[in-house]
Amino acid sequence: MSMNKKDKKQVESLKKKLANLQQQLSGAKKQPDDPADVPRLEKEIAAMQKQIHDLLNS
């Protein structure tokens, strides 16, 4: 399927944010200052992955 420019740009932006969140999650697992950080970041990552999946499959 062909994506329009807006969707492509949005997917790229989401992928950059996803990479940043994954780095934060890695750091939070290594140094658990706040126990609520890991589950919160995991939820955000899952939501962002779903958004990317939905955009790619729409």
Backbone torsions as a table, in degrees:
resi	resn	phi	psi	omega
1	MET	NA	148.1	-179.6
2	SER	-95.9	132.5	177.9
3	MET	-103.0	147.0	176.6
4	ASN	-80.3	170.3	-175.7
5	LYS	-59.6	-39.0	-177.9
6	LYS	-62.5	-45.4	179.7
7	ASP	-65.6	-40.2	179.0
8	LYS	-62.0	-44.2	-179.7
9	LYS	-64.4	-39.4	180.0
10	GLN	-66.8	-40.3	178.3
11	VAL	-63.4	-43.9	179.3
12	GLU	-62.0	-42.5	178.9
13	SER	-62.8	-43.8	179.3
14	LEU	-64.0	-37.6	179.4
15	LYS	-65.3	-38.0	177.4
16	LYS	-65.9	-43.7	178.7
17	LYS	-64.4	-38.4	179.5
18	LEU	-62.5	-44.1	178.8
19	ALA	-60.8	-41.2	178.8
20	ASN	-63.8	-44.8	179.4
21	LEU	-63.5	-38.0	179.7
22	GLN	-65.6	-36.2	175.7
23	GLN	-65.9	-41.7	178.5
24	GLN	-62.3	-41.3	-179.7
25	LEU	-63.6	-43.4	178.8
26	SER	-59.7	-44.6	178.0
27	GLY	-65.2	-39.4	-179.7
28	ALA	-66.9	-33.0	178.3
29	LYS	-72.2	-35.1	-179.6
30	LYS	-74.2	-35.4	-177.7
31	GLN	-133.1	83.9	-175.4
32	PRO	-77.2	78.0	177.6
33	ASP	-69.8	-43.4	-179.4
34	ASP	-120.5	114.2	-177.3
35	PRO	-62.2	-18.6	-179.5
36	ALA	-82.0	-13.4	-177.5
37	ASP	-64.5	-47.0	-174.7
38	VAL	-60.9	-52.1	179.2
39	PRO	-62.5	-36.3	179.7
40	ARG	-64.3	-46.1	-179.8
41	LEU	-65.7	-38.7	178.5
42	GLU	-62.7	-39.5	178.3
43	LYS	-66.2	-42.4	179.4
44	GLU	-63.2	-41.2	179.4
45	ILE	-64.0	-45.1	179.6
46	ALA	-61.7	-42.0	179.7
47	ALA	-64.8	-41.3	-179.6
48	MET	-68.1	-39.2	177.2
49	GLN	-63.2	-37.7	178.1
50	LYS	-66.0	-40.8	178.4
51	GLN	-60.9	-45.3	179.8
52	ILE	-63.1	-44.3	179.8
53	HIS	-60.7	-44.0	-179.7
54	ASP	-63.6	-41.4	179.8
55	LEU	-66.2	-40.7	-178.8
56	LEU	-69.8	-27.2	-177.4
57	ASN	-103.1	9.5	179.6
58	SER	-90.6	NA	NA
